[in-house]
Amino acid sequence: WLKQFRLKLRRGISHRLPTKPQDSTAVPAKMARAAVFLAMFVGVAEGLKAGWTPEPCEELEPGAPCAKLYEHPQGSTTVMPCPTESVSSADGCTALFAGKADGTQCPQITCPKALGVTMKLVCAGGCCPTCWAPDHVVNLDRHSALENPAVVPPAPQAPTTCGGVRCFEPMCAEGFAKGHQQGDCCYSCIAGR
């Protein structure tokens, strides 16, 4: 069936209704233009998936994690630690890197292209860069609209940075009881209560 259809297209004959005779080059020329348009469209779509950058930190809501593109040292592809001002615990990174030579502190990773999306190395609070892409590029569904009967409100003592957090009722083992630890968003099981 497909071979007959292609043959009719090459001859300029419609597969449904008879039409006026066409130039034998008209149909292939239209098909070529359509193919070029499709290739351009796919190329633009791929460029959008590969050409993203994280939102500027100043434009993020308060408490939202900030991600900045990692920049390799000039002339090198070695993955080095993130800048100190971008990490959430500089002391923790210092302890993690103690005794390690430059170039061995962080995993030497390259980011994959998965499902047509190019991940990029970013510094987002950790000691080392990680592969990441924003939700609108990955089309991630976090199920934020779903109602879950197990979800409970955060602890009243929770810091203001806990906005939007989802907590669950803790199920504590014997010798532990529901309680709150300073700085946590949700209740947890505390020993000896």
C-alpha positions as a Markdown table, in Angstrom:
| # | Residue | x | y | z |
|---|---|---|---|---|
| 1 | Trp | 0.0 | 0.0 | 0.0 |
| 2 | Leu | 2.8 | 2.4 | 1.0 |
| 3 | Lys | 4.7 | 1.7 | -2.2 |
| 4 | Gln | 1.6 | 2.4 | -4.3 |
| 5 | Phe | 1.0 | 5.7 | -2.4 |
| 6 | Arg | 4.6 | 6.8 | -2.9 |
| 7 | Leu | 4.4 | 6.0 | -6.6 |
| 8 | Lys | 1.2 | 8.0 | -7.0 |
| 9 | Leu | 2.9 | 10.9 | -5.2 |
| 10 | Arg | 5.9 | 10.8 | -7.5 |
| 11 | Arg | 3.5 | 11.0 | -10.5 |
| 12 | Gly | 1.6 | 13.8 | -8.9 |
| 13 | Ile | -1.6 | 11.8 | -8.7 |
| 14 | Ser | -3.8 | 12.3 | -5.6 |
| 15 | His | -4.7 | 9.1 | -3.8 |
| 16 | Arg | -8.3 | 10.3 | -3.3 |
| 17 | Leu | -9.6 | 12.6 | -6.0 |
| 18 | Pro | -8.5 | 13.2 | -9.5 |
| 19 | Thr | -6.8 | 16.7 | -9.8 |
| 20 | Lys | -5.4 | 18.7 | -12.6 |
| 21 | Pro | -2.1 | 17.4 | -13.9 |
| 22 | Gln | 0.9 | 18.6 | -12.0 |
| 23 | Asp | 4.5 | 19.2 | -12.8 |
| 24 | Ser | 6.4 | 16.0 | -12.0 |
| 25 | Thr | 8.8 | 18.1 | -9.7 |
| 26 | Ala | 6.0 | 19.8 | -7.8 |
| 27 | Val | 5.3 | 17.0 | -5.3 |
| 28 | Pro | 8.9 | 16.2 | -4.5 |
| 29 | Ala | 9.7 | 19.9 | -4.1 |
| 30 | Lys | 6.8 | 20.3 | -1.6 |
| 31 | Met | 8.0 | 17.2 | 0.3 |
| 32 | Ala | 11.5 | 18.5 | 0.4 |
| 33 | Arg | 10.3 | 21.9 | 1.8 |
| 34 | Ala | 8.3 | 20.0 | 4.4 |
| 35 | Ala | 11.3 | 17.9 | 5.4 |
| 36 | Val | 13.5 | 21.0 | 5.7 |
| 37 | Phe | 10.8 | 22.7 | 7.9 |
| 38 | Leu | 10.5 | 19.6 | 10.1 |
| 39 | Ala | 14.3 | 19.4 | 10.5 |
| 40 | Met | 14.4 | 23.1 | 11.5 |
| 41 | Phe | 11.6 | 22.5 | 14.0 |
| 42 | Val | 13.3 | 19.5 | 15.5 |
| 43 | Gly | 16.6 | 21.4 | 15.6 |
| 44 | Val | 15.0 | 24.3 | 17.4 |
| 45 | Ala | 13.3 | 22.0 | 19.9 |
| 46 | Glu | 16.6 | 20.2 | 20.6 |
| 47 | Gly | 18.3 | 23.6 | 21.0 |
| 48 | Leu | 15.8 | 24.6 | 23.6 |
| 49 | Lys | 16.4 | 21.4 | 25.6 |
| 50 | Ala | 20.2 | 21.9 | 25.4 |
| 51 | Gly | 20.4 | 25.7 | 25.6 |
| 52 | Trp | 18.9 | 26.2 | 29.0 |
| 53 | Thr | 20.5 | 28.0 | 32.0 |
| 54 | Pro | 19.4 | 28.0 | 35.6 |
| 55 | Glu | 17.2 | 30.9 | 36.7 |
| 56 | Pro | 19.3 | 33.7 | 38.3 |
| 57 | Cys | 19.3 | 33.2 | 42.1 |
| 58 | Glu | 18.0 | 36.7 | 42.7 |
| 59 | Glu | 14.8 | 35.8 | 40.8 |
| 60 | Leu | 14.0 | 32.7 | 42.9 |
| 61 | Glu | 11.5 | 32.6 | 45.7 |
| 62 | Pro | 13.0 | 32.9 | 49.2 |
| 63 | Gly | 14.2 | 29.5 | 50.4 |
| 64 | Ala | 14.3 | 28.0 | 46.9 |
| 65 | Pro | 17.6 | 26.3 | 46.1 |
| 66 | Cys | 19.9 | 28.2 | 43.9 |
| 67 | Ala | 21.8 | 26.4 | 41.1 |
| 68 | Lys | 24.7 | 28.0 | 39.1 |
| 69 | Leu | 26.4 | 26.5 | 36.1 |
| 70 | Tyr | 29.7 | 25.0 | 37.0 |
| 71 | Glu | 32.7 | 26.5 | 35.2 |
| 72 | His | 35.7 | 24.2 | 34.6 |
| 73 | Pro | 39.1 | 25.7 | 35.4 |
| 74 | Gln | 40.5 | 27.5 | 32.3 |
| 75 | Gly | 41.8 | 25.0 | 29.8 |
| 76 | Ser | 40.8 | 21.9 | 31.8 |
| 77 | Thr | 38.0 | 19.4 | 31.9 |
| 78 | Thr | 38.8 | 18.4 | 35.5 |
| 79 | Val | 35.8 | 18.7 | 37.9 |
| 80 | Met | 36.9 | 20.7 | 40.9 |
| 81 | Pro | 34.9 | 21.6 | 44.1 |
| 82 | Cys | 32.2 | 24.3 | 43.9 |
| 83 | Pro | 33.2 | 27.8 | 44.9 |
| 84 | Thr | 33.0 | 28.2 | 48.7 |
| 85 | Glu | 30.4 | 30.9 | 48.6 |
| 86 | Ser | 28.0 | 28.5 | 46.8 |
| 87 | Val | 28.1 | 25.6 | 49.3 |
| 88 | Ser | 25.7 | 25.3 | 52.1 |
| 89 | Ser | 28.2 | 23.9 | 54.6 |
| 90 | Ala | 31.8 | 25.1 | 53.9 |
| 91 | Asp | 33.0 | 23.3 | 57.1 |
| 92 | Gly | 31.6 | 20.1 | 55.9 |
| 93 | Cys | 33.3 | 20.4 | 52.5 |
| 94 | Thr | 36.6 | 21.2 | 54.2 |
| 95 | Ala | 36.3 | 18.0 | 56.2 |
| 96 | Leu | 35.3 | 16.0 | 53.2 |
| 97 | Phe | 38.3 | 17.2 | 51.1 |
| 98 | Ala | 40.9 | 16.9 | 54.0 |
| 99 | Gly | 44.0 | 15.2 | 52.7 |
| 100 | Lys | 42.8 | 14.9 | 49.1 |
| 101 | Ala | 44.8 | 16.4 | 46.2 |
| 102 | Asp | 43.3 | 18.8 | 43.7 |
| 103 | Gly | 41.4 | 17.0 | 41.0 |
| 104 | Thr | 40.6 | 14.0 | 43.3 |
| 105 | Gln | 38.2 | 15.8 | 45.6 |
| 106 | Cys | 35.2 | 15.5 | 43.3 |
| 107 | Pro | 34.0 | 12.7 | 41.0 |
| 108 | Gln | 35.2 | 13.3 | 37.4 |
| 109 | Ile | 31.8 | 13.2 | 35.8 |
| 110 | Thr | 30.3 | 14.4 | 32.5 |
| 111 | Cys | 26.6 | 14.9 | 32.2 |
| 112 | Pro | 24.5 | 12.7 | 30.0 |
| 113 | Lys | 21.9 | 13.5 | 27.5 |
| 114 | Ala | 18.8 | 11.5 | 28.5 |
| 115 | Leu | 15.4 | 11.5 | 26.8 |
| 116 | Gly | 16.5 | 14.3 | 24.6 |
| 117 | Val | 17.5 | 16.6 | 27.5 |
| 118 | Thr | 21.0 | 17.8 | 28.1 |
| 119 | Met | 21.9 | 17.8 | 31.8 |
| 120 | Lys | 24.6 | 20.3 | 32.9 |
| 121 | Leu | 27.0 | 20.5 | 35.8 |
| 122 | Val | 25.8 | 22.9 | 38.4 |
| 123 | Cys | 26.8 | 24.0 | 41.9 |
| 124 | Ala | 23.6 | 23.9 | 44.0 |
| 125 | Gly | 24.8 | 23.9 | 47.6 |
| 126 | Gly | 26.8 | 20.7 | 47.6 |
| 127 | Cys | 30.6 | 20.5 | 47.8 |
| 128 | Cys | 30.9 | 19.1 | 44.2 |
| 129 | Pro | 29.0 | 19.9 | 41.0 |
| 130 | Thr | 26.2 | 17.6 | 40.1 |
| 131 | Cys | 24.3 | 16.9 | 36.8 |
| 132 | Trp | 21.0 | 18.8 | 36.8 |
| 133 | Ala | 18.3 | 20.2 | 34.6 |
| 134 | Pro | 15.4 | 22.4 | 35.6 |
| 135 | Asp | 11.9 | 20.9 | 35.9 |
| 136 | His | 10.5 | 22.7 | 32.9 |
| 137 | Val | 13.3 | 21.1 | 30.7 |
| 138 | Val | 12.9 | 17.6 | 32.2 |
| 139 | Asn | 9.1 | 17.7 | 32.3 |
| 140 | Leu | 9.2 | 16.3 | 35.8 |
| 141 | Asp | 5.9 | 15.7 | 37.5 |
| 142 | Arg | 6.2 | 16.1 | 41.3 |
| 143 | His | 2.6 | 15.2 | 42.0 |
| 144 | Ser | 2.3 | 18.4 | 44.0 |
| 145 | Ala | -1.5 | 18.6 | 43.3 |
| 146 | Leu | -2.3 | 15.2 | 44.6 |
| 147 | Glu | -4.0 | 15.0 | 48.0 |
| 148 | Asn | -2.3 | 12.5 | 50.4 |
| 149 | Pro | -4.1 | 11.6 | 53.6 |
| 150 | Ala | -0.7 | 10.8 | 55.3 |
| 151 | Val | 0.5 | 14.4 | 54.9 |
| 152 | Val | 0.4 | 16.5 | 58.0 |
| 153 | Pro | 1.3 | 20.2 | 58.6 |
| 154 | Pro | 4.9 | 21.1 | 59.5 |
| 155 | Ala | 5.8 | 21.6 | 63.1 |
| 156 | Pro | 4.8 | 25.0 | 64.5 |
| 157 | Gln | 8.4 | 25.6 | 65.6 |
| 158 | Ala | 9.7 | 25.0 | 62.0 |
| 159 | Pro | 11.9 | 27.7 | 60.4 |
| 160 | Thr | 10.3 | 30.1 | 57.9 |
| 161 | Thr | 12.4 | 28.4 | 55.1 |
| 162 | Cys | 10.1 | 25.3 | 55.4 |
| 163 | Gly | 7.3 | 26.8 | 53.2 |
| 164 | Gly | 5.8 | 24.3 | 50.9 |
| 165 | Val | 7.3 | 21.3 | 52.8 |
| 166 | Arg | 5.2 | 18.1 | 53.1 |
| 167 | Cys | 5.5 | 16.2 | 56.4 |
| 168 | Phe | 4.3 | 12.8 | 57.4 |
| 169 | Glu | 3.2 | 11.6 | 60.8 |
| 170 | Pro | 6.2 | 9.8 | 62.4 |
| 171 | Met | 5.7 | 6.2 | 63.5 |
| 172 | Cys | 8.1 | 5.9 | 66.4 |
| 173 | Ala | 9.6 | 2.6 | 67.7 |
| 174 | Glu | 9.5 | 1.7 | 71.4 |
| 175 | Gly | 11.6 | 4.1 | 73.5 |
| 176 | Phe | 11.1 | 6.9 | 71.0 |
| 177 | Ala | 8.3 | 9.5 | 70.9 |
| 178 | Lys | 7.1 | 12.2 | 68.5 |
| 179 | Gly | 9.1 | 15.4 | 69.1 |
| 180 | His | 10.7 | 18.4 | 67.3 |
| 181 | Gln | 14.4 | 19.1 | 66.9 |
| 182 | Gln | 15.5 | 22.7 | 66.5 |
| 183 | Gly | 15.9 | 23.6 | 62.8 |
| 184 | Asp | 13.8 | 20.7 | 61.4 |
| 185 | Cys | 10.6 | 21.3 | 59.4 |
| 186 | Cys | 8.7 | 18.3 | 60.5 |
| 187 | Tyr | 8.3 | 16.3 | 63.7 |
| 188 | Ser | 10.5 | 13.3 | 64.1 |
| 189 | Cys | 11.1 | 10.5 | 66.6 |
| 190 | Ile | 13.1 | 11.6 | 69.7 |
| 191 | Ala | 14.8 | 9.0 | 71.9 |
| 192 | Gly | 13.9 | 8.7 | 75.6 |
| 193 | Arg | 10.5 | 10.4 | 75.8 |
